[in-house]
């Protein structure tokens, strides 16, 4: 039965990774047809919000009620982890190759590790540090390949870097906004859905005041080997498949597998996105860029394994030893893909109550905060 559960989890995780990988390859043809990045993101967010909110209202309304407990966290999550990440990613994709933009975002776990070291003095292990160094070297090869292979522009790198910061913020805020000192504050799935709605409303407001250009062109769109299709076909793929379905499948996968295994399976997104960009956009990586992409994947795997090893040696950090189907096993990806029930780097900060002796016949409750959970384990994906 455990093997069957794992098989289902891997299948669902692969489906989530494939769905997420469709975002750039189907979104960029819309921009080439005349859509602005703001129009693509606005369409994506509203479709994803509808796809996720309706099931929540019908079947899990009690979860949505928890959003009232921390409205500030939900708003910050939606603006930074969802809106800033998505909008910056598509501005980057409009100026450079899809795979390069995704690989830059894919390096988010390395930045999270560096931040935690600088901010909290949490020095990474040798394996984690080595993995980070390999990932940085791979990123340098991908971005610094000149005019060979995939297109890389300074403006594209700048926007992808902003998206990278948004992904880092996603990891840092995802669980922080869902827990308080006394226990669960906001349901994680509700936080994800609430973030989508906040982002969609905020982008709509920015469009109405003229801060973000939104232009939709209803002409047929060329989709590479798939030929020409009506504009609404890639729009639906970006919103319903690459966002709504991807998020829901990711949550199910993480509850079946646990965050670590699910995040490793999510590496399939890079491969699928590269193949889809080649088939739909004619984008290819030069050999040196392909080698850099491999180094990035190897490096991030090293970061994940190193962080998991560190967590395994400390019971307070061993989150993946929990039942994958339990609340402790919830997490999620984005790589710029915005939000879902993610176990970010501050997971497990809820207060743990234990009974301790206090004199003869007397006991009292004593709260003890557990150490932060490994941030790299939450980087499933991420996201665009």
HULIN-V548203 format. One record per residue. N is the residue number from 0. PSI is psi in whole degrees, 0 to 359 (NA if undefined). OMEGA is omega in whole degrees, 0 to 359 (none if undefined). NEAR is the number of other ideal C-beta (glycine too) atoms within 12 Angstrom. Layout:
BEGIN
n->[N & N]
psi->[PSI & PSI]
omega->[OMEGA & OMEGA]
near->[NEAR & NEAR]
END
This chain:
BEGIN
n->[0 & 1 & 2 & 3 & 4 & 5 & 6 & 7 & 8 & 9 & 10 & 11 & 12 & 13 & 14 & 15 & 16 & 17 & 18 & 19 & 20 & 21 & 22 & 23 & 24 & 25 & 26 & 27 & 28 & 29 & 30 & 31 & 32 & 33 & 34 & 35 & 36 & 37 & 38 & 39 & 40 & 41 & 42 & 43 & 44 & 45 & 46 & 47 & 48 & 49 & 50 & 51 & 52 & 53 & 54 & 55 & 56 & 57 & 58 & 59 & 60 & 61 & 62 & 63 & 64 & 65 & 66 & 67 & 68 & 69 & 70 & 71 & 72 & 73 & 74 & 75 & 76 & 77 & 78 & 79 & 80 & 81 & 82 & 83 & 84 & 85 & 86 & 87 & 88 & 89 & 90 & 91 & 92 & 93 & 94 & 95 & 96 & 97 & 98 & 99 & 100 & 101 & 102 & 103 & 104 & 105 & 106 & 107 & 108 & 109 & 110 & 111 & 112 & 113 & 114 & 115 & 116 & 117 & 118 & 119 & 120 & 121 & 122 & 123 & 124 & 125 & 126 & 127 & 128 & 129 & 130 & 131 & 132 & 133 & 134 & 135 & 136 & 137 & 138 & 139 & 140 & 141 & 142 & 143 & 144 & 145 & 146 & 147 & 148 & 149 & 150 & 151 & 152 & 153 & 154 & 155 & 156 & 157 & 158 & 159 & 160 & 161 & 162 & 163 & 164 & 165 & 166 & 167 & 168 & 169 & 170 & 171 & 172 & 173 & 174 & 175 & 176 & 177 & 178 & 179 & 180 & 181 & 182 & 183 & 184 & 185 & 186 & 187 & 188 & 189 & 190 & 191 & 192 & 193 & 194 & 195 & 196 & 197 & 198 & 199 & 200 & 201 & 202 & 203 & 204 & 205 & 206 & 207 & 208 & 209 & 210 & 211 & 212 & 213 & 214 & 215 & 216 & 217 & 218 & 219 & 220 & 221 & 222 & 223 & 224 & 225 & 226 & 227 & 228 & 229 & 230 & 231 & 232 & 233 & 234 & 235 & 236 & 237 & 238 & 239 & 240 & 241 & 242 & 243 & 244 & 245 & 246 & 247 & 248 & 249 & 250 & 251 & 252 & 253 & 254 & 255 & 256 & 257 & 258 & 259 & 260 & 261 & 262 & 263 & 264 & 265 & 266 & 267 & 268 & 269 & 270 & 271 & 272 & 273 & 274 & 275 & 276 & 277 & 278 & 279 & 280 & 281 & 282 & 283 & 284 & 285 & 286 & 287 & 288 & 289 & 290 & 291 & 292 & 293 & 294 & 295 & 296 & 297 & 298 & 299 & 300 & 301 & 302 & 303 & 304 & 305 & 306 & 307 & 308 & 309 & 310 & 311 & 312 & 313 & 314 & 315 & 316 & 317 & 318 & 319 & 320 & 321 & 322 & 323 & 324 & 325 & 326 & 327 & 328 & 329 & 330 & 331 & 332 & 333 & 334 & 335 & 336 & 337 & 338 & 339 & 340 & 341 & 342 & 343 & 344 & 345 & 346 & 347 & 348 & 349 & 350 & 351 & 352 & 353 & 354 & 355 & 356 & 357 & 358 & 359 & 360 & 361 & 362 & 363 & 364 & 365 & 366 & 367 & 368 & 369 & 370 & 371 & 372 & 373 & 374 & 375 & 376 & 377 & 378 & 379 & 380 & 381 & 382 & 383]
psi->[322 & 321 & 321 & 320 & 318 & 319 & 316 & 319 & 316 & 319 & 316 & 322 & 320 & 320 & 319 & 315 & 318 & 318 & 314 & 324 & 343 & 349 & 301 & 310 & 331 & 337 & 323 & 321 & 327 & 318 & 324 & 336 & 352 & 354 & 148 & 157 & 324 & 323 & 319 & 314 & 319 & 317 & 316 & 313 & 317 & 321 & 315 & 320 & 316 & 318 & 327 & 327 & 317 & 310 & 325 & 316 & 322 & 322 & 347 & 48 & 328 & 330 & 321 & 331 & 331 & 345 & 336 & 345 & 335 & 66 & 327 & 319 & 320 & 318 & 314 & 320 & 314 & 321 & 319 & 303 & 335 & 296 & 307 & 319 & 311 & 313 & 317 & 321 & 314 & 331 & 324 & 315 & 329 & 344 & 354 & 177 & 146 & 313 & 321 & 315 & 318 & 319 & 325 & 314 & 327 & 343 & 5 & 319 & 327 & 318 & 321 & 316 & 315 & 320 & 313 & 327 & 313 & 322 & 319 & 1 & 22 & 94 & 129 & 157 & 171 & 320 & 317 & 314 & 319 & 318 & 319 & 318 & 319 & 318 & 318 & 319 & 318 & 320 & 321 & 322 & 320 & 314 & 327 & 24 & 5 & 223 & 3 & 143 & 224 & 146 & 131 & 125 & 153 & 319 & 320 & 317 & 320 & 313 & 320 & 326 & 323 & 318 & 322 & 316 & 322 & 320 & 319 & 316 & 324 & 312 & 321 & 331 & 337 & 308 & 331 & 322 & 352 & 2 & 150 & 182 & 339 & 9 & 196 & 132 & 301 & 131 & 135 & 320 & 321 & 322 & 320 & 311 & 317 & 322 & 320 & 316 & 315 & 315 & 317 & 317 & 318 & 317 & 324 & 317 & 318 & 324 & 316 & 329 & 1 & 12 & 330 & 117 & 134 & 113 & 124 & 130 & 123 & 50 & 158 & 149 & 135 & 126 & 46 & 234 & 344 & 351 & 207 & 140 & 157 & 152 & 329 & 344 & 303 & 330 & 317 & 322 & 314 & 318 & 306 & 319 & 303 & 353 & 291 & 303 & 319 & 316 & 311 & 317 & 322 & 318 & 315 & 317 & 318 & 326 & 336 & 323 & 337 & 158 & 324 & 307 & 319 & 322 & 326 & 318 & 329 & 348 & 343 & 338 & 320 & 313 & 312 & 318 & 320 & 315 & 319 & 321 & 325 & 317 & 321 & 333 & 350 & 19 & 133 & 156 & 139 & 159 & 320 & 325 & 323 & 318 & 321 & 320 & 318 & 318 & 321 & 314 & 314 & 316 & 316 & 324 & 318 & 319 & 314 & 314 & 321 & 317 & 323 & 321 & 317 & 318 & 322 & 334 & 351 & 113 & 332 & 342 & 356 & 67 & 328 & 353 & 348 & 162 & 125 & 335 & 358 & 171 & 332 & 343 & 10 & 138 & 180 & 165 & 222 & 336 & 80 & 5 & 13 & 208 & 152 & 185 & 83 & 139 & 96 & 188 & 348 & 17 & 149 & 14 & 0 & 151 & 133 & 124 & 134 & 158 & 126 & 147 & 144 & 79 & 172 & 124 & 8 & 140 & 156 & 162 & 137 & 127 & 140 & 125 & 136 & 159 & 157 & 144 & 156 & 126 & 326 & 333 & 339 & 355 & 67 & 328 & 150 & 211 & 169 & NA]
omega->[178 & 178 & 179 & 178 & 180 & 179 & 178 & 181 & 179 & 179 & 180 & 179 & 177 & 178 & 178 & 180 & 178 & 180 & 179 & 183 & 182 & 186 & 181 & 182 & 177 & 179 & 182 & 176 & 176 & 180 & 177 & 178 & 178 & 176 & 172 & 176 & 178 & 179 & 179 & 182 & 180 & 177 & 180 & 185 & 182 & 177 & 180 & 179 & 180 & 182 & 183 & 182 & 184 & 177 & 179 & 180 & 183 & 190 & 184 & 183 & 181 & 179 & 181 & 181 & 182 & 180 & 181 & 183 & 182 & 183 & 179 & 179 & 180 & 180 & 179 & 179 & 181 & 184 & 185 & 187 & 183 & 187 & 183 & 181 & 182 & 183 & 180 & 180 & 183 & 171 & 177 & 181 & 178 & 185 & 182 & 181 & 183 & 185 & 180 & 178 & 180 & 181 & 176 & 178 & 184 & 180 & 183 & 180 & 179 & 179 & 178 & 178 & 180 & 180 & 181 & 178 & 181 & 186 & 186 & 180 & 180 & 184 & 181 & 177 & 180 & 179 & 179 & 179 & 178 & 178 & 179 & 180 & 179 & 180 & 179 & 178 & 178 & 179 & 178 & 178 & 181 & 185 & 187 & 183 & 178 & 184 & 180 & 173 & 183 & 182 & 177 & 178 & 178 & 179 & 178 & 178 & 180 & 179 & 178 & 178 & 175 & 177 & 177 & 178 & 177 & 178 & 177 & 177 & 177 & 180 & 184 & 185 & 191 & 182 & 178 & 181 & 183 & 179 & 174 & 182 & 184 & 178 & 183 & 180 & 178 & 177 & 186 & 178 & 177 & 177 & 179 & 181 & 178 & 178 & 178 & 181 & 179 & 181 & 180 & 179 & 181 & 180 & 176 & 178 & 178 & 177 & 184 & 179 & 176 & 181 & 180 & 179 & 177 & 179 & 179 & 180 & 185 & 177 & 177 & 184 & 179 & 183 & 175 & 183 & 179 & 180 & 182 & 182 & 174 & 184 & 185 & 179 & 177 & 178 & 178 & 179 & 181 & 184 & 187 & 184 & 186 & 179 & 184 & 180 & 182 & 180 & 182 & 179 & 179 & 179 & 179 & 181 & 183 & 177 & 177 & 188 & 192 & 187 & 186 & 181 & 179 & 180 & 177 & 178 & 181 & 175 & 178 & 181 & 181 & 180 & 182 & 180 & 178 & 180 & 180 & 178 & 177 & 184 & 186 & 186 & 183 & 180 & 178 & 176 & 173 & 180 & 180 & 177 & 177 & 176 & 177 & 178 & 178 & 179 & 178 & 180 & 179 & 181 & 180 & 174 & 177 & 177 & 181 & 181 & 178 & 179 & 178 & 178 & 178 & 181 & 181 & 179 & 180 & 182 & 181 & 183 & 187 & 182 & 185 & 177 & 178 & 175 & 182 & 181 & 181 & 180 & 181 & 182 & 182 & 177 & 172 & 184 & 133 & 197 & 180 & 185 & 178 & 206 & 163 & 187 & 186 & 172 & 183 & 186 & 178 & 180 & 178 & 181 & 178 & 184 & 179 & 182 & 173 & 179 & 179 & 181 & 174 & 181 & 182 & 174 & 182 & 177 & 175 & 177 & 176 & 181 & 177 & 178 & 175 & 181 & 180 & 178 & 179 & 180 & 185 & 182 & 182 & 186 & 182 & 194 & 159 & 201 & 189 & none]
near->[7 & 13 & 10 & 11 & 21 & 21 & 17 & 22 & 34 & 28 & 22 & 31 & 42 & 30 & 31 & 48 & 41 & 32 & 41 & 56 & 44 & 43 & 57 & 52 & 44 & 47 & 54 & 45 & 42 & 46 & 36 & 29 & 30 & 21 & 34 & 26 & 38 & 34 & 34 & 47 & 51 & 39 & 40 & 50 & 49 & 32 & 31 & 43 & 38 & 23 & 31 & 43 & 32 & 20 & 21 & 31 & 18 & 11 & 14 & 22 & 18 & 14 & 30 & 27 & 15 & 29 & 34 & 17 & 24 & 25 & 20 & 19 & 35 & 39 & 25 & 30 & 46 & 39 & 35 & 36 & 51 & 52 & 43 & 38 & 51 & 56 & 43 & 40 & 55 & 49 & 36 & 44 & 47 & 35 & 25 & 38 & 40 & 50 & 47 & 48 & 55 & 55 & 55 & 50 & 54 & 54 & 48 & 53 & 53 & 44 & 36 & 44 & 45 & 28 & 29 & 32 & 21 & 13 & 17 & 18 & 9 & 28 & 16 & 33 & 27 & 16 & 24 & 37 & 25 & 24 & 35 & 41 & 27 & 29 & 41 & 31 & 26 & 37 & 39 & 25 & 31 & 46 & 38 & 22 & 30 & 15 & 13 & 19 & 29 & 41 & 33 & 37 & 22 & 15 & 19 & 34 & 31 & 21 & 34 & 46 & 31 & 29 & 51 & 42 & 28 & 45 & 52 & 41 & 38 & 57 & 55 & 38 & 41 & 52 & 46 & 37 & 44 & 42 & 36 & 21 & 15 & 15 & 18 & 28 & 27 & 38 & 32 & 47 & 40 & 40 & 50 & 53 & 44 & 44 & 53 & 47 & 36 & 36 & 40 & 36 & 24 & 34 & 38 & 24 & 19 & 23 & 27 & 15 & 12 & 10 & 14 & 27 & 24 & 28 & 20 & 22 & 22 & 16 & 19 & 20 & 35 & 23 & 31 & 23 & 16 & 20 & 14 & 17 & 23 & 20 & 30 & 23 & 26 & 43 & 38 & 28 & 40 & 49 & 39 & 31 & 32 & 52 & 50 & 39 & 33 & 52 & 51 & 35 & 41 & 52 & 43 & 30 & 49 & 48 & 35 & 33 & 39 & 36 & 55 & 39 & 29 & 47 & 48 & 33 & 38 & 53 & 39 & 30 & 51 & 45 & 27 & 33 & 51 & 37 & 24 & 40 & 42 & 24 & 23 & 36 & 34 & 20 & 32 & 23 & 35 & 25 & 16 & 24 & 34 & 27 & 22 & 37 & 41 & 27 & 31 & 43 & 34 & 27 & 39 & 48 & 35 & 33 & 46 & 45 & 30 & 34 & 45 & 36 & 25 & 32 & 36 & 21 & 15 & 21 & 14 & 21 & 32 & 26 & 43 & 36 & 22 & 25 & 17 & 32 & 21 & 18 & 28 & 30 & 37 & 46 & 53 & 52 & 55 & 53 & 54 & 58 & 57 & 60 & 61 & 55 & 45 & 55 & 51 & 49 & 43 & 35 & 43 & 40 & 32 & 29 & 19 & 22 & 17 & 13 & 13 & 14 & 11 & 11 & 8 & 6 & 7 & 10 & 13 & 13 & 14 & 14 & 18 & 17 & 18 & 25 & 24 & 36 & 45 & 45 & 54 & 55 & 53 & 58 & 54 & 54 & 55 & 54 & 58 & 58]
END
